[in-house]
Every structure is written in C-alpha cells, then in structure tokens.
Amino acid sequence: MKYFNYFLPVLVITACFSFFTVVKASNFKLKVAKPIVYLPTIGDPLEKREAKITPEEYPLAQQIRPLLAQEKYQEALTVLNQYKTQTSLLSPALYLLTAQIQMQLTQFDKAEKSYFAALNIMPDLVRAHEGLSIVYISLNQYKKAQSSLIKVISLGANNAQWYAQLAYVNIQLNSPLSAINAYQQALMLDPDNASIRNGLLYALTRSKQFEAAASLLDQMLLDNSGKADLWIQRANLASEKNDNEKALSSIEVAIRLGNNKAETYQLAAEIHLTQKNYSRAVILLQSLIKTNQMSMSSFNKLLPWLIKEKQWPYAEKLLMAMKALVDEKNNTKYSNDDKSRLLHYQGVLASSKNNNISAELYFQKAISLDPSNGDSLISLAKVLTELNNLAHAELLYQRAERFEEVKLSAMLGRAQIYINQQAYEKALQLLRQTRKTFPQRHDLDDNIQTLASIVNNQA
C-alpha cells in the first residue's frame, strides 16, 4: 500500500487543458504599410523634350494636341497609327509620343516597343528610359526596371523621384541594403518627403538595422506624432528588443489615434495577458467580439490562457460575450463544433466552482453537438471519476483514446481509474502500452517501475 500512496499523485493529470495553447507575445509583428512608389504622370507629350518632332510632323502635332487636351487618347493613338502607315521614317519624338499615349491607355507591352523604337534611333534618350522604368514597374518586372532606372540616373536625371523609385525596386528584389542607399540619396534631395522617409524606415527594418531605424522613427514622430502607423512601427521595433512594455505603450497610442484593426487589438490583448493586465485585455477582446472581428480560433487560444491562470471572472466575461454573439438569431457563421467548444468552456468554469452537476451537463451537451470533442470527453470522464462513477468514466476515456490530440490524457486517465480500483496489473499493462505509443514520455518509466513492483509483491 505504500507503493500505491506514492504512485497516485505522480500519475494524476489535469485533462481539461489539453486544448491550451501558450500565448507568446514576443517577436510579434504588426503589419505596416510597405513602401509605395509614385509613378510620375505622363505630362503633355508635346512639351519640349530631348527629342523634337521634325517640321514634317508639325501638322500631325497640331491635329493631336486638342485630342490630348480633351484626354481622347484612343482617338489620338488612332491618328498616330494612321500617320505611321503613311511614312516609313518617324522621329524619336514621335515614337516617344506614341509610347506615352499607350501608357495612358495602359497598353504597356505596346508602349515598351515604342520606347525601344525611339531608343534605337537615340540610345541615350532619357525620357524613353524613364518611360521604360515606369512600364516595367507597372508590369512588376523589377529587374528590368532596375536596369532602366540605373540608366536614367547615369544619364543625369539626378532627382529624388528616380532614386526613390530605384529604392522601391531594390526592395522588391529583396535587396534592402541597396534600397537604403537609394532612399538616402533621395532623402538628401528631398529631405521633407514623408514617403521617402517611410521607405527608408522600411528598408532599415528589413535589413535589421534596428538602431538606425529607431533613430529615424523618433525624428518622424517628432514631426508627425499623430500618425498611428508610426506608433505601430515603434511597437515592432520595440519587439525586436523584447521590450514588450514599450511595444504595448506604442500599440495603445496607435489605438487611441484610431487604429482599430482586429490584429492590433488582439496583439495588445495578448501582451496585456502576458503582463497580467487581465482587465484591459478582456476589454479589448470584448470589443473585438462585439464587432464580430474575433475568429473562433483566436478565441480558442486566448480564453484558455485566462483559464490556465485561474482568472475565472475574466474568463467568464469573455465567454459570455462570445456566447451572446454565437446565440444571436440568424447567426449561421458558427458551426456545431464552435458551439460545442463554448459549452466545454462553460463546463470548465462550472468545475472551477466545484459545481460538478452543472459541469457534467455542459460537457454532455458539448459531446452531443460534437461527438469528436475530445477535451469534453476527457473533462466529463474526470467529473464522473470525482463522482465515483468509474465505469462510465472508463468508457469515456476509451472513446477519447480514438482522438490523437487527447489520446495521451485519455490513456493516463483510464490508468488512474484502474489505480483507484486497485487493479494494478491492468494499470501496468495500459501504462506500458502508453509508453510504447508515446516513446518520448520518459517520465512514465518511474511510474511503470513502481506499478511493476506492486504487481510483483501481490504475486
């Protein structure tokens, strides 16, 4: 009997938390806007350019000019095409004009050919290389866009716009270090451009230059502290240093500034949970539930956290909020499996109050809605064990053993019943089977040895 008294507490397990997933708030990332590229609009195609139309083409230009002014691009292109069929010799300026109109009509493939036709005559025509870069960015052909932009800059188009576009393209090509250099060049030429600053911040973060990114971000916040996205960036940078406190304060500022995205609220709640700020966490989560922005999978991750921490009042508040949403009339979003899970949680809360009768009822309802609810099978078996209904509890454990996610808990629970009944040989056989099924559970070896000693002594 000494062996039995020693062995019993070693084997006892709590099965109702087999669904629990640890909430980790470290190394999180909130989505922030990626850098954008502002492609220059096509200006008046008949302005003075590096390439000029020939005197023979002046009448054509006069005919097209009013069409362009009225944005009748397709008509203008038709006139141009008719002219091209009548002559074999076109100036680079006319090819350039054709390409720019094709760009307005988003005929990028045709525009590319027209730009190349101009470059065949004038290889260093800057406007053609600029146009090609826009074509390639529009088509997501970033390697070609990079070559065109490098050519543009090498030909003397030394302005912030083209450096910023080159930086953007480098980011798309997964070259953040090159993007940093290009953004810095652009920023020197246009130091107050918010878009360029955002791009540089993104590139610094991508290249893991967090100190430089934080310094730049501090400057940006001084200029624009009311921009929620910047506070989200600050939160992300703080998370890289595992500074959850700074990250959380930044997220809360972003929320006050109007960032009401579900991912922001949920992440803030998760960090609050890790810091044991349960009240604020539940307020945020209730808000998500009321606005129907919390998925059941997220709920199934966060409520068990409160249950594991034995924060019963907060767990009940959260559960009631979700239950009210699920029970709404005409709400077909949630399946019987979801409703079964909520009943399971109600059973867990009833068990926490030692109300085994209510807990038994909730677990039975949960199993009726979802016969594959292994957690409820385990929890109901545990309640019945406490009520000394061991035969029924054993059957429930056997049912639960069919489900891989609770198989271990079910086998150990059934073994515990055999121990309670002093059926040590049956318990030993089951534990050996469990050890074989779960070879990583070396902690069962001592229990098996203890049971074997008991069985040998009885023999």
BELGIWO-V624767 format. One record per pair of residues at least 24 apart in sequence whose C-alpha atoms are under 6 Angstrom apart, sorted by the first residue. I is the first residue (numbers start at 1). J is the second residue. Records with the same first field share a line. If there is no record, write none. Layout:
# BELGIWO-V624767
I: J, J
This chain:
# BELGIWO-V624767
15: 378, 409
16: 375, 379
20: 304
21: 301
25: 271
27: 239
29: 236
35: 199
37: 165
45: 97
51: 93
52: 93
53: 93
92: 118
108: 135
126: 152
142: 169
160: 186, 189
176: 203, 207
228: 254, 257
336: 369
337: 370
340: 366, 369, 370
344: 376
374: 400
